[in-house]
Amino acid sequence: MNAKTELAHRICTTFPVSTPITVEAVTAILKDYIIIKDSDDQRSDLNRRIKYYLGAKRIDGLSERTLKNYKNNLEMFAERMNKSAAKITTDDIRGYIGYLAESRHLAETSLQTHINTLRAFFGWLHIEEKIKKNPMSKIKSLKLDKKGARQALTVEELERLRDACQGYREKALVEFLVSSGCRLSEVAQLNVSDLDLIGRTVRVTGKGDKDRQVYFSVRARLMVQEYMVSRKGGTGLFVSSKSPYEPLKPRAIQRIIRAISERAGLEKHVHPHLLRHTFATHALNGGMDVTVIQKLLGHEDVSTTQIYAEMSDETIKHQYNKYVAAN
C-alpha cells in the first residue's frame, strides 16, 4: 500500500461520513498531491537539536552526570513543545516555567536549574545560527534567597522531621541523608550491597564521576536494617513499595522528603540538599575540621564547604574562648 492509498484508507476508517465513500475515490482526489509520511523529528526538530547540543557539550568535556541532567531537563521541555526550535517564542518559555512551578511544584532552585539549561541550549542554537532569535533573551533569572535556602535545620526541626516519618523507609532515608551528607543523586544510585553495615561506610560516585568514602550514623544503620527486613524486594538502597521494586528516582525521593516535612509542619522548604547542608552545618558547629567536612561532602574547593556550613555567632565565640581567650 503506497502513501496515498494508506492516507485515503485512514481517512475513510477514522472519519466516517454519512455518504458512502471509497478508498479509490479519495485516492483519486489526492492524485495531484505529493504525500510524505512525516516523522516525529520532522514535525518537531527539538529532539534532533537536543541530540546535537548534547554531543557538542560532550566534546566540550562535560561529565556524563551533567549531560544526563541536561538531557532529562531538555527532553521534558521537548515533550511540552509541539513545534520546531526556530518557532519557540519567549511566551512559550514563560508558559513552560509556569507549568513547572504550578503543575510540577518545583522549588525555585529547581526552576532556576531548568532556566539555566534552556538558556544554555537556546544560546548555543543562536550561536550556531540554527535559530534567528533567542527566546531566552528576555527571560530573567529568579531572585533566589540563597542565604535562606542554605539555612540548616535546627536540632528541634530535625527531631520534628524524624517524628513525622511513617515507616522504616522514610526513617532510614532521613537518617541516611542527614548523617552521611550525600547528594541526592549519590543516594539514588546506591544498592544495598554497596553498604558496609558493620563499618557504617559506603563508597559513592559524586560529581565528575569521582568516588569517595562516606560514613553514616548508628541510628541510620539501625533504620536501614529495619527497612531491609520490612521491605518486599529490590536491590537498590531505597526502592519503590510496589513490584518490581525499582530504585527510587531522585524526584521520588524529593517528594517523600517534602511529604514528611509537610506532616511535621515545618515552615522551611525541606529537600534532600537541605539535609546535606544540615549535616555540614551541625558537623562544623560541633567542632569537626572544615577540611574533613570538605572530604566527606566531596567538595574540590574548601570555600564551597564554608558557604554550605556557616557557623553561628555562638559557635564562633565558643571556639574563640576555647582556643584563644584562655591563653
Backbone as numpy.savetxt, mean C-alpha at the origin, in Angstrom:
# Nx Ny Nz CAx CAy CAz Cx Cy Cz
-15.79 -17.60 -39.60 -16.65 -16.41 -39.60 -15.75 -15.17 -39.60
-15.93 -14.27 -40.64 -15.11 -13.07 -40.69 -15.65 -12.01 -39.74
-14.92 -10.87 -39.64 -15.27 -9.84 -38.67 -16.66 -9.26 -38.91
-17.01 -9.03 -40.19 -18.32 -8.44 -40.50 -19.45 -9.38 -40.10
-19.31 -10.66 -40.48 -20.35 -11.64 -40.15 -20.48 -11.81 -38.63
-19.33 -11.81 -37.94 -19.34 -11.96 -36.48 -20.08 -10.79 -35.83
-19.81 -9.55 -36.30 -20.46 -8.38 -35.73 -21.95 -8.40 -36.02
-22.31 -8.78 -37.24 -23.72 -8.85 -37.61 -24.45 -9.87 -36.75
-23.82 -11.02 -36.53 -24.42 -12.06 -35.69 -24.64 -11.55 -34.26
-23.65 -10.81 -33.75 -23.77 -10.28 -32.39 -24.88 -9.25 -32.30
-25.04 -8.43 -33.33 -26.12 -7.43 -33.34 -27.47 -8.12 -33.28
-27.62 -9.18 -34.07 -28.90 -9.88 -34.14 -29.24 -10.60 -32.83
-28.24 -11.17 -32.19 -28.49 -11.96 -30.98 -28.53 -11.11 -29.71
-27.79 -10.01 -29.73 -27.72 -9.19 -28.53 -28.82 -8.14 -28.47
-29.17 -7.61 -29.62 -30.19 -6.57 -29.66 -31.35 -6.99 -30.58
-32.19 -7.92 -30.11 -33.31 -8.38 -30.95 -34.34 -7.27 -31.19
-34.91 -7.25 -32.37 -35.94 -6.26 -32.73 -37.21 -7.00 -33.11
-38.30 -6.23 -33.13 -39.60 -6.86 -33.42 -39.68 -7.39 -34.85
-39.05 -6.64 -35.80 -39.05 -7.08 -37.20 -37.92 -8.07 -37.41
-38.21 -9.25 -37.97 -37.16 -10.25 -38.18 -36.02 -9.68 -39.02
-34.81 -9.99 -38.63 -33.65 -9.52 -39.36 -32.66 -10.66 -39.45
-32.00 -10.78 -40.58 -31.07 -11.89 -40.77 -29.64 -11.40 -40.71
-28.73 -12.35 -40.44 -27.31 -12.03 -40.43 -26.88 -11.54 -41.81
-27.43 -12.16 -42.85 -27.07 -11.78 -44.21 -27.45 -10.33 -44.50
-28.62 -9.88 -43.98 -29.07 -8.51 -44.23 -28.15 -7.49 -43.57
-27.76 -7.77 -42.32 -26.88 -6.85 -41.62 -25.50 -6.84 -42.27
-25.03 -8.02 -42.69 -23.72 -8.11 -43.36 -23.73 -7.28 -44.63
-24.84 -7.29 -45.35 -24.95 -6.51 -46.58 -24.87 -5.02 -46.28
-25.50 -4.61 -45.17 -25.46 -3.20 -44.78 -24.03 -2.75 -44.46
-23.26 -3.67 -43.84 -21.91 -3.33 -43.38 -20.82 -3.57 -44.42
-21.20 -3.97 -45.63 -20.21 -4.38 -46.61 -19.25 -3.25 -47.01
-19.71 -1.99 -46.89 -18.86 -0.86 -47.29 -18.01 -0.32 -46.13
-18.07 -1.00 -44.96 -17.32 -0.54 -43.78 -16.10 -1.43 -43.56
-15.06 -0.84 -43.03 -13.89 -1.60 -42.60 -14.05 -1.88 -41.12
-14.10 -3.12 -40.76 -14.33 -3.49 -39.36 -13.07 -4.10 -38.79
-12.59 -3.51 -37.70 -11.41 -4.00 -37.01 -11.81 -4.34 -35.58
-11.49 -5.54 -35.15 -11.80 -5.95 -33.79 -10.83 -5.26 -32.84
-11.40 -4.40 -32.02 -10.58 -3.57 -31.12 -10.11 -4.39 -29.93
-8.87 -4.19 -29.54 -8.35 -4.83 -28.35 -8.45 -3.89 -27.17
-8.26 -4.41 -25.96 -8.31 -3.57 -24.76 -7.25 -2.48 -24.82
-6.05 -2.83 -25.32 -4.98 -1.85 -25.40 -5.27 -0.76 -26.43
-6.04 -1.12 -27.50 -6.38 -0.12 -28.50 -7.46 0.83 -27.97
-8.37 0.32 -27.17 -9.41 1.18 -26.60 -8.80 2.13 -25.59
-7.85 1.70 -24.87 -7.16 2.56 -23.91 -5.70 2.15 -23.87
-4.84 3.07 -24.23 -3.42 2.74 -24.29 -2.74 2.88 -22.94
-3.50 3.13 -21.89 -2.91 3.34 -20.57 -2.05 2.16 -20.12
-2.57 0.96 -20.27 -1.81 -0.21 -19.82 -0.48 -0.33 -20.56
-0.50 -0.01 -21.84 0.72 -0.07 -22.63 1.70 1.01 -22.18
1.17 2.22 -21.94 2.02 3.31 -21.47 2.62 2.99 -20.10
1.81 2.39 -19.24 2.29 2.01 -17.90 3.42 1.00 -18.02
3.25 0.04 -18.91 4.27 -1.00 -19.11 5.59 -0.37 -19.55
5.52 0.57 -20.50 6.72 1.23 -20.98 7.36 2.09 -19.88
6.51 2.76 -19.11 7.02 3.61 -18.01 7.78 2.78 -16.98
7.18 1.66 -16.59 7.84 0.80 -15.61 9.15 0.24 -16.15
9.15 -0.05 -17.45 10.39 -0.52 -18.07 11.48 0.54 -18.01
11.10 1.79 -18.25 12.05 2.89 -18.20 12.59 3.08 -16.78
11.70 2.96 -15.80 12.11 3.14 -14.40 13.00 1.99 -13.93
12.76 0.80 -14.48 13.63 -0.33 -14.14 15.05 -0.08 -14.67
15.13 0.46 -15.85 16.44 0.81 -16.42 17.11 1.88 -15.57
16.31 2.80 -15.01 16.85 3.86 -14.16 17.37 3.34 -12.83
17.07 2.07 -12.51 17.62 1.47 -11.31 16.69 1.40 -10.11
15.38 1.63 -10.31 14.45 1.53 -9.19 14.34 0.09 -8.72
14.14 -0.10 -7.42 14.06 -1.45 -6.86 12.77 -2.13 -7.30
12.76 -3.45 -7.24 11.58 -4.21 -7.63 10.39 -3.88 -6.74
10.66 -3.61 -5.47 9.57 -3.27 -4.54 8.91 -1.94 -4.94
9.75 -0.96 -5.28 9.22 0.33 -5.71 8.45 0.20 -7.01
9.00 -0.57 -7.94 8.31 -0.79 -9.22 6.97 -1.48 -9.01
6.92 -2.41 -8.07 5.66 -3.11 -7.78 4.63 -2.14 -7.23
5.05 -1.23 -6.36 4.13 -0.24 -5.81 3.61 0.69 -6.90
4.52 1.14 -7.78 4.12 1.97 -8.91 3.11 1.23 -9.79
3.40 -0.02 -10.06 2.54 -0.83 -10.93 1.14 -0.97 -10.33
1.07 -1.28 -9.03 -0.24 -1.44 -8.38 -1.04 -0.15 -8.42
-0.39 0.97 -8.11 -1.09 2.26 -8.10 -1.56 2.66 -9.49
-0.70 2.47 -10.49 -1.05 2.88 -11.85 -2.11 1.97 -12.46
-2.06 0.68 -12.16 -3.08 -0.23 -12.70 -4.43 0.05 -12.05
-4.44 0.43 -10.78 -5.69 0.81 -10.13 -6.29 2.04 -10.83
-5.41 2.98 -11.19 -5.85 4.17 -11.90 -6.39 3.82 -13.28
-5.70 2.94 -13.98 -6.11 2.56 -15.34 -7.49 1.89 -15.34
-7.78 1.14 -14.29 -9.08 0.47 -14.21 -10.24 1.46 -14.15
-9.98 2.67 -13.63 -11.02 3.67 -13.50 -11.13 4.58 -14.72
-10.13 4.52 -15.60 -10.09 5.41 -16.77 -10.41 4.62 -18.04
-11.47 5.00 -18.72 -11.84 4.32 -19.96 -11.50 5.21 -21.15
-10.26 5.69 -21.17 -9.82 6.56 -22.27 -8.31 6.47 -22.38
-7.80 6.98 -23.48 -6.35 6.93 -23.70 -5.66 7.95 -22.81
-4.35 7.77 -22.65 -3.57 8.66 -21.78 -3.65 10.10 -22.26
-3.64 10.31 -23.57 -3.64 11.66 -24.12 -4.95 12.41 -23.86
-6.02 11.67 -23.59 -7.32 12.30 -23.38 -7.70 12.48 -21.91
-6.84 12.04 -21.03 -7.12 12.19 -19.59 -6.92 13.65 -19.20
-7.89 14.19 -18.48 -7.87 15.61 -18.10 -7.58 15.78 -16.61
-7.35 17.02 -16.24 -7.14 17.34 -14.82 -8.38 16.98 -14.01
-9.56 17.19 -14.57 -10.80 16.83 -13.87 -10.89 15.32 -13.65
-10.40 14.55 -14.61 -10.37 13.09 -14.43 -9.51 12.72 -13.23
-8.36 13.38 -13.12 -7.45 13.13 -12.00 -8.11 13.51 -10.69
-8.74 14.67 -10.66 -9.42 15.13 -9.44 -10.53 14.16 -9.03
-11.25 13.69 -10.03 -12.32 12.73 -9.75 -11.77 11.43 -9.17
-10.62 11.00 -9.68 -10.00 9.77 -9.19 -9.51 9.94 -7.76
-8.90 11.07 -7.46 -8.44 11.33 -6.10 -9.62 11.36 -5.14
-10.74 11.96 -5.60 -11.95 11.96 -4.79 -12.47 10.56 -4.53
-12.38 9.71 -5.56 -12.81 8.31 -5.41 -11.95 7.59 -4.37
-10.64 7.80 -4.42 -9.74 7.16 -3.46 -10.05 7.60 -2.03
-10.37 8.88 -1.87 -10.63 9.41 -0.53 -12.00 8.99 -0.01
-13.03 9.08 -0.85 -14.40 8.88 -0.40 -14.85 7.42 -0.46
-14.43 6.70 -1.49 -14.88 5.30 -1.64 -13.87 4.30 -1.09
-12.59 4.58 -1.28 -11.56 3.67 -0.78 -11.08 4.05 0.62
-11.47 5.23 1.06 -11.15 5.71 2.42 -9.65 5.71 2.70
-8.86 6.13 1.73 -7.41 6.18 1.93 -7.03 7.36 2.81
-6.02 7.16 3.63 -5.50 8.23 4.46 -4.78 9.25 3.57
-4.57 10.45 4.11 -3.95 11.51 3.32 -2.55 11.12 2.85
-1.82 10.42 3.70 -0.47 10.00 3.30 -0.53 9.05 2.11
-1.52 8.15 2.12 -1.67 7.21 1.00 -2.14 7.94 -0.25
-3.05 8.92 -0.08 -3.50 9.73 -1.21 -2.32 10.45 -1.85
-1.44 10.99 -1.01 -0.29 11.71 -1.53 0.64 10.77 -2.30
0.74 9.52 -1.86 1.55 8.54 -2.58 0.99 8.32 -3.98
-0.34 8.21 -4.10 -0.97 8.04 -5.41 -0.75 9.29 -6.27
-0.87 10.47 -5.67 -0.64 11.71 -6.40 0.79 11.77 -6.92
1.73 11.41 -6.07 3.14 11.41 -6.47 3.40 10.45 -7.62
2.75 9.28 -7.55 2.92 8.27 -8.62 2.38 8.79 -9.94
1.18 9.39 -9.90 0.57 9.93 -11.12 1.37 11.11 -11.67
1.90 11.92 -10.77 2.70 13.07 -11.21 3.96 12.59 -11.94
4.61 11.58 -11.40 5.81 11.04 -12.03 5.47 10.40 -13.38
4.37 9.66 -13.43 3.97 8.96 -14.65 3.62 9.94 -15.78
2.74 10.91 -15.48 2.33 11.84 -16.52 3.46 12.81 -16.87
4.32 13.10 -15.90 5.50 13.92 -16.21 6.40 13.22 -17.20
6.56 11.91 -17.01 7.38 11.11 -17.95 6.74 11.08 -19.33
5.42 10.90 -19.39 4.72 10.88 -20.69 4.90 12.21 -21.41
4.86 13.31 -20.65 4.99 14.63 -21.25 6.41 14.84 -21.78
7.39 14.44 -20.99 8.79 14.58 -21.42 9.06 13.73 -22.65
8.46 12.53 -22.69 8.64 11.62 -23.82 7.77 12.01 -25.02
7.00 13.11 -24.87 6.13 13.64 -25.92 5.04 12.65 -26.34
4.58 11.85 -25.36 3.46 10.94 -25.62 2.13 11.66 -25.40
2.16 12.73 -24.61 0.98 13.57 -24.40 1.40 15.02 -24.60
0.48 15.85 -25.10 0.80 17.26 -25.34 0.65 18.09 -24.08
-0.30 17.70 -23.21 -0.57 18.48 -22.01 -0.54 17.56 -20.79
0.13 18.00 -19.75 0.23 17.20 -18.52 -0.96 17.48 -17.62
-1.87 16.51 -17.42 -3.07 16.75 -16.58 -2.74 16.93 -15.10
-1.50 16.60 -14.69 -1.11 16.74 -13.29 -0.53 18.12 -12.99
-0.38 18.97 -14.00 0.29 20.26 -13.80 -0.47 21.16 -12.83
-1.78 20.99 -12.72 -2.58 21.83 -11.83 -2.97 21.11 -10.53
-2.49 19.89 -10.37 -2.80 19.11 -9.15 -1.73 19.39 -8.11
-2.15 19.97 -6.99 -1.20 20.31 -5.93 -1.08 19.16 -4.94
0.03 19.13 -4.25 0.22 18.13 -3.20 -0.64 18.49 -2.00
-1.01 17.47 -1.22 -1.80 17.69 -0.02 -0.93 18.33 1.06
-1.55 19.15 1.87 -0.84 19.76 3.00 -0.93 18.81 4.19
0.06 17.94 4.28 0.05 16.90 5.31 0.59 17.43 6.62
-0.04 17.00 7.70 0.46 17.31 9.04 1.49 16.25 9.40
2.73 16.46 8.91 3.76 15.45 9.09 4.09 15.22 10.56
4.10 16.30 11.34 4.43 16.14 12.75 3.34 15.35 13.45
2.07 15.65 13.13 0.96 14.92 13.74 0.93 13.47 13.30
1.30 13.24 12.02 1.29 11.88 11.50 2.35 11.02 12.17
3.41 11.67 12.71 4.47 10.92 13.35 4.29 10.82 14.86
3.17 11.32 15.36 2.96 11.33 16.80 2.66 9.92 17.28
3.59 9.35 18.01 3.47 7.95 18.44 2.33 7.77 19.42
1.87 6.53 19.52 0.87 6.20 20.53 1.49 6.29 21.92
0.73 6.83 22.86 1.20 6.84 24.23 1.04 5.44 24.80
1.60 5.21 25.98 1.47 3.90 26.64 -0.01 3.59 26.87
-0.79 4.59 27.29 -2.21 4.38 27.53 -2.95 4.04 26.24
-2.64 4.76 25.16 -3.31 4.51 23.88 -2.96 3.12 23.37
-1.73 2.70 23.57 -1.32 1.36 23.13 -2.08 0.29 23.90
-2.28 0.50 25.20 -3.03 -0.47 26.00 -4.49 -0.52 25.56
-5.06 0.62 25.22 -6.44 0.66 24.73 -6.56 -0.09 23.40
-5.52 0.03 22.58 -5.51 -0.69 21.30 -5.46 -2.18 21.56
-4.63 -2.59 22.49 -4.53 -4.01 22.84 -5.85 -4.55 23.37
-6.50 -3.78 24.23 -7.76 -4.21 24.83 -8.88 -4.36 23.80
-8.76 -3.60 22.70 -9.81 -3.64 21.66 -9.63 -4.78 20.67
-8.54 -5.52 20.76 -8.30 -6.63 19.84 -9.30 -7.76 20.07
-9.75 -8.36 18.99 -10.67 -9.49 19.05 -10.00 -10.70 18.41
-9.72 -11.70 19.19 -9.10 -12.91 18.66 -7.59 -12.79 18.62
-6.94 -13.95 18.51 -5.48 -13.98 18.58 -4.81 -13.45 17.31
-5.51 -13.46 16.18 -4.89 -12.90 14.98 -4.64 -11.41 15.17
-5.65 -10.70 15.66 -5.50 -9.26 15.89 -4.47 -8.99 16.99
-4.50 -9.78 18.06 -3.55 -9.58 19.15 -2.12 -9.82 18.68
-1.93 -10.90 17.92 -0.58 -11.21 17.43 -0.10 -10.15 16.45
-1.00 -9.65 15.61 -0.64 -8.64 14.62 -0.19 -7.35 15.29
-0.96 -6.87 16.25 -0.61 -5.63 16.95 0.72 -5.80 17.69
0.86 -6.90 18.42 2.08 -7.11 19.21 3.31 -7.24 18.33
3.17 -7.95 17.21 4.32 -8.14 16.32 4.74 -6.81 15.71
3.77 -6.01 15.24 4.09 -4.73 14.62 4.76 -3.78 15.60
4.19 -3.69 16.79 4.68 -2.68 17.74 5.96 -3.11 18.46
6.27 -4.40 18.46 7.50 -4.85 19.14 8.65 -5.10 18.18
8.37 -5.25 16.88 9.43 -5.51 15.91 9.84 -4.26 15.15
8.91 -3.31 15.00 9.20 -2.12 14.22 9.25 -2.38 12.73
8.69 -3.49 12.29 8.74 -3.85 10.86 7.82 -2.95 10.04
8.19 -2.78 8.78 7.32 -2.11 7.82 6.16 -3.03 7.48
5.06 -2.40 7.04 3.88 -3.16 6.64 4.23 -4.18 5.55
4.96 -3.76 4.53 5.31 -4.65 3.43 6.16 -5.82 3.90
6.99 -5.59 4.91 7.86 -6.65 5.43 7.05 -7.71 6.16
6.06 -7.27 6.94 5.21 -8.21 7.68 4.33 -9.02 6.73
3.83 -8.37 5.69 2.90 -9.03 4.77 3.55 -10.20 4.03
4.86 -10.17 3.87 5.53 -11.22 3.09 6.11 -12.34 3.95
5.94 -12.25 5.27 6.53 -13.25 6.16 5.71 -14.54 6.20
6.41 -15.67 6.32 5.80 -16.97 6.58 6.08 -17.39 8.01
5.25 -18.29 8.52 5.46 -18.79 9.87 6.84 -19.43 9.99
7.27 -20.11 8.95 8.55 -20.82 8.98 9.74 -19.87 9.06
9.52 -18.58 8.80 10.62 -17.61 8.86 10.98 -17.26 10.30
10.04 -17.48 11.23 10.24 -17.04 12.61 11.06 -18.03 13.43
11.96 -17.50 14.21 12.65 -18.28 15.24 11.96 -17.92 16.55
10.99 -18.74 16.93 10.18 -18.42 18.10 10.98 -18.52 19.40
11.96 -19.41 19.43 12.76 -19.54 20.65 13.66 -18.31 20.83
14.32 -17.92 19.77 15.20 -16.75 19.84 14.47 -15.44 19.65
13.19 -15.51 19.26 12.34 -14.34 18.99 13.00 -13.41 17.97
13.43 -14.00 16.86 14.04 -13.24 15.77 13.44 -13.66 14.44
13.61 -12.80 13.45 13.17 -13.12 12.09 13.94 -12.21 11.14
14.29 -12.74 9.98 14.94 -11.93 8.95 13.88 -11.43 7.98
13.91 -10.14 7.72 12.93 -9.53 6.82 13.67 -8.89 5.65
12.96 -8.73 4.55 13.52 -8.06 3.38 12.91 -6.68 3.28
13.74 -5.66 3.43 13.26 -4.28 3.45 13.47 -3.56 2.14
13.55 -2.24 2.21 13.73 -1.42 1.02 15.05 -1.75 0.34
15.01 -1.70 -0.98 16.22 -2.03 -1.73 16.55 -3.50 -1.68
15.56 -4.33 -1.30 15.74 -5.78 -1.20 16.88 -6.16 -0.25
17.06 -5.34 0.78 18.11 -5.61 1.77 17.53 -6.37 2.96
18.22 -7.44 3.34 17.78 -8.25 4.48 18.35 -7.70 5.78
17.59 -7.87 6.87 18.09 -7.52 8.19 17.38 -8.39 9.21
17.97 -8.54 10.36 17.37 -9.31 11.44 16.66 -8.38 12.41
15.41 -8.74 12.74 14.65 -7.97 13.72 14.24 -8.91 14.85
13.76 -8.31 15.92 13.38 -9.07 17.11 11.94 -8.74 17.47
11.30 -9.63 18.22 9.95 -9.35 18.70 9.85 -9.77 20.16
8.85 -9.23 20.85 8.76 -9.38 22.30 8.23 -10.76 22.72
8.37 -11.03 24.00 7.82 -12.27 24.56 6.32 -12.29 24.39
5.68 -11.15 24.62 4.22 -11.08 24.45 3.84 -11.37 23.01
4.60 -10.85 22.05 4.32 -11.11 20.64 4.46 -12.59 20.33
5.51 -13.23 20.88 5.70 -14.66 20.65 4.52 -15.46 21.19
4.07 -15.13 22.39 2.94 -15.85 22.98 1.67 -15.68 22.14
1.41 -14.45 21.67 0.22 -14.20 20.86 0.30 -14.93 19.52
1.50 -14.95 18.92 1.69 -15.66 17.65 1.46 -17.15 17.84
1.98 -17.70 18.92 1.81 -19.13 19.19 0.34 -19.48 19.40
-0.38 -18.65 20.14 -1.82 -18.89 20.34 -2.58 -18.77 19.02
-2.17 -17.83 18.20 -2.80 -17.64 16.89 -2.57 -18.86 16.01
-1.35 -19.39 16.01 -1.03 -20.55 15.19 -1.84 -21.77 15.60
-2.16 -21.87 16.89 -2.97 -23.00 17.37 -4.42 -22.85 16.94
-4.92 -21.63 16.96 -6.35 -21.41 16.71 -6.72 -21.32 15.24
-5.78 -20.94 14.37 -6.14 -20.76 12.97 -6.24 -22.10 12.25
-6.89 -22.09 11.07 -7.22 -23.33 10.39 -6.22 -23.73 9.31
-5.39 -22.83 8.87 -4.42 -23.19 7.83 -3.66 -22.00 7.32
-2.83 -22.26 6.33 -2.04 -21.20 5.71 -0.60 -21.22 6.14
0.29 -20.77 5.25 1.72 -20.75 5.55 2.22 -19.36 5.92
1.47 -18.33 5.56 1.87 -16.97 5.89 1.79 -16.73 7.39
2.51 -15.73 7.85 2.46 -15.41 9.27 1.07 -14.94 9.66
0.48 -14.07 8.85 -0.89 -13.61 9.07 -1.70 -13.91 7.82
-2.76 -14.69 7.98 -3.50 -15.18 6.82 -4.98 -14.85 6.93
-5.66 -15.01 5.80 -7.11 -14.82 5.75 -7.80 -15.87 6.62
-8.95 -15.51 7.16 -9.71 -16.44 8.02 -10.53 -17.43 7.20
-10.53 -17.27 5.87 -11.29 -18.16 5.00 -10.36 -18.93 4.07
-10.78 -20.15 3.72 -10.02 -20.98 2.80 -9.86 -20.26 1.46
-8.71 -20.32 0.82 -7.54 -21.18 1.08 -6.51 -20.55 2.03
-6.91 -19.62 2.86 -6.05 -19.03 3.90 -4.78 -18.39 3.31
-5.03 -17.51 2.35 -3.93 -16.79 1.71 -3.33 -15.77 2.67
-2.03 -15.43 2.51 -1.43 -14.39 3.35 -2.17 -13.07 3.20
-2.33 -12.35 4.28 -3.01 -11.06 4.24 -2.18 -10.07 3.42
-2.83 -9.36 2.52 -2.15 -8.33 1.75 -2.04 -7.07 2.61
-1.10 -6.17 2.26 -0.92 -4.95 3.06 -2.21 -4.18 3.31
-3.06 -4.07 2.29 -4.30 -3.29 2.47 -5.22 -3.96 3.48
-5.24 -5.30 3.50 -6.07 -6.01 4.47 -5.57 -5.79 5.89
-4.25 -5.78 6.06 -3.67 -5.51 7.38 -4.02 -4.09 7.82
-3.97 -3.14 6.91 -4.33 -1.76 7.23 -5.78 -1.68 7.72
-6.67 -2.41 7.05 -8.09 -2.38 7.44 -8.28 -2.98 8.84
-7.55 -4.04 9.14 -7.67 -4.66 10.46 -7.22 -3.69 11.56
-6.08 -3.04 11.36 -5.57 -2.10 12.36 -6.53 -0.93 12.52
-7.10 -0.44 11.41 -8.05 0.66 11.48 -9.29 0.25 12.28
-9.78 -0.97 12.04 -10.97 -1.45 12.76 -10.70 -1.55 14.26
-9.51 -2.03 14.62 -9.16 -2.15 16.04 -9.13 -0.77 16.69
-8.53 0.20 16.01 -8.42 1.55 16.57 -9.78 2.20 16.72
-10.68 1.92 15.79 -12.04 2.47 15.90 -12.77 1.87 17.09
-12.57 0.57 17.32 -13.17 -0.07 18.49 -12.60 0.51 19.78
-11.31 0.85 19.72 -10.65 1.40 20.91 -11.05 2.84 21.18
-11.68 3.48 20.19 -12.12 4.86 20.35 -10.98 5.86 20.34
-9.89 5.51 19.63 -8.74 6.42 19.57 -8.98 7.53 18.55
-8.62 8.73 18.92 -8.81 9.87 18.03 -7.78 9.88 16.91
-6.62 9.33 17.16 -5.56 9.30 16.15 -5.93 8.33 15.03
-5.42 8.65 13.84 -5.56 7.71 12.72 -4.47 6.65 12.89
-4.85 5.49 13.35 -3.87 4.43 13.64 -3.70 3.54 12.41
-2.45 3.32 12.02 -2.11 2.50 10.87 -0.81 1.77 11.18
-0.45 0.75 10.40 0.75 -0.02 10.71 2.02 0.81 10.84
2.16 1.85 10.01 3.38 2.64 10.09 3.45 3.42 11.41
2.29 3.79 11.96 2.29 4.47 13.25 2.78 3.53 14.35
2.48 2.25 14.24 2.97 1.28 15.21 4.49 1.13 15.08
5.01 1.20 13.89 6.46 1.19 13.67 7.09 2.42 14.32
6.44 3.57 14.16 6.94 4.79 14.77 6.84 4.73 16.30
5.76 4.12 16.78 5.59 3.95 18.23 6.73 3.11 18.80
7.08 2.03 18.10 8.20 1.19 18.51 9.47 2.03 18.63
9.78 2.83 17.60 11.01 3.61 17.59 11.01 4.66 18.69
9.89 5.33 18.87 9.80 6.39 19.87 9.96 5.84 21.28
9.25 4.75 21.58 9.33 4.16 22.92 10.72 3.60 23.19
11.35 3.04 22.17 12.70 2.49 22.35 13.70 3.60 22.65
13.61 4.71 21.89 14.52 5.82 22.11 14.27 6.48 23.46
13.01 6.69 23.80 12.69 7.29 25.09 13.08 6.38 26.26
13.16 5.09 25.98 13.57 4.15 27.03 15.07 4.05 27.19
15.82 4.75 26.34 17.27 4.78 26.48 18.04 3.98 25.46
17.36 3.35 24.48 18.09 2.58 23.46 18.88 3.52 22.58
20.08 3.11 22.23 20.95 3.92 21.38 20.32 4.09 20.01
20.37 5.31 19.47 19.70 5.61 18.21 20.29 4.80 17.06
21.58 4.47 17.11 22.17 3.67 16.03 21.66 2.24 16.05
21.31 1.74 17.24 20.71 0.40 17.33 19.31 0.43 16.72
18.54 1.47 17.05 17.20 1.61 16.49 17.28 1.74 14.97
18.29 2.46 14.50 18.51 2.61 13.06 18.65 1.26 12.39
19.44 0.37 12.99 19.65 -0.96 12.42 18.37 -1.78 12.45
17.63 -1.69 13.56 16.39 -2.46 13.69 15.33 -2.01 12.68
15.29 -0.70 12.41 14.31 -0.17 11.47 14.74 -0.33 10.01
16.04 -0.56 9.79 16.52 -0.70 8.43 16.74 0.62 7.73
17.06 1.68 8.50 17.35 2.99 7.92 18.80 3.08 7.50
19.06 3.59 6.32 20.44 3.78 5.88 21.06 5.00 6.55
20.23 6.02 6.79 20.71 7.27 7.37 20.12 7.44 8.76
20.96 7.70 9.75 20.50 7.84 11.13 19.58 9.04 11.29
19.69 10.04 10.41 18.81 11.21 10.50 17.36 10.83 10.28
17.13 9.80 9.47 15.76 9.31 9.27 15.20 8.75 10.56
16.02 8.03 11.29 15.60 7.46 12.57 15.25 8.56 13.56
16.04 9.62 13.57 15.79 10.71 14.50 14.49 11.45 14.18
14.12 11.49 12.90 12.84 12.10 12.53 11.68 11.25 13.03
11.81 9.94 12.89 10.75 9.04 13.34 10.61 9.06 14.85
11.70 9.13 15.53 11.68 8.99 16.99 12.10 10.28 17.66
11.12 11.16 17.84 11.39 12.44 18.49 11.23 12.29 20.00
12.25 12.68 20.73 12.21 12.54 22.18 11.42 13.68 22.82
10.72 13.35 23.89 9.97 14.35 24.64 10.93 15.19 25.46
10.47 16.37 25.90 11.30 17.23 26.73 11.66 16.53 28.04
10.71 15.73 28.55 10.95 15.03 29.81 12.09 14.03 29.67
12.12 13.33 28.55 13.17 12.34 28.32 14.53 13.01 28.16
14.56 14.12 27.43 15.81 14.86 27.24 16.34 15.33 28.60
15.45 15.85 29.43 15.86 16.33 30.75 16.39 15.18 31.60
15.71 14.03 31.53 16.14 12.86 32.29 17.52 12.41 31.85
17.75 12.37 30.55 19.04 11.95 30.02 20.14 12.94 30.42
19.81 14.22 30.40 20.79 15.24 30.77 21.18 15.08 32.24
20.17 14.93 33.10 20.45 14.79 34.52 21.26 13.52 34.82
21.00 12.47 34.03 21.66 11.20 34.25 23.13 11.24 33.84
23.40 11.86 32.69 24.76 11.79 32.13 25.60 13.05 32.31
24.97 14.20 32.58 25.72 15.45 32.62 25.62 16.17 33.96
24.41 16.41 34.42 24.20 17.26 35.59 24.90 16.73 36.84
24.96 15.41 36.99 25.52 14.83 38.20 27.05 14.89 38.23
27.68 15.18 37.07 29.15 15.17 36.99 29.75 16.50 37.45
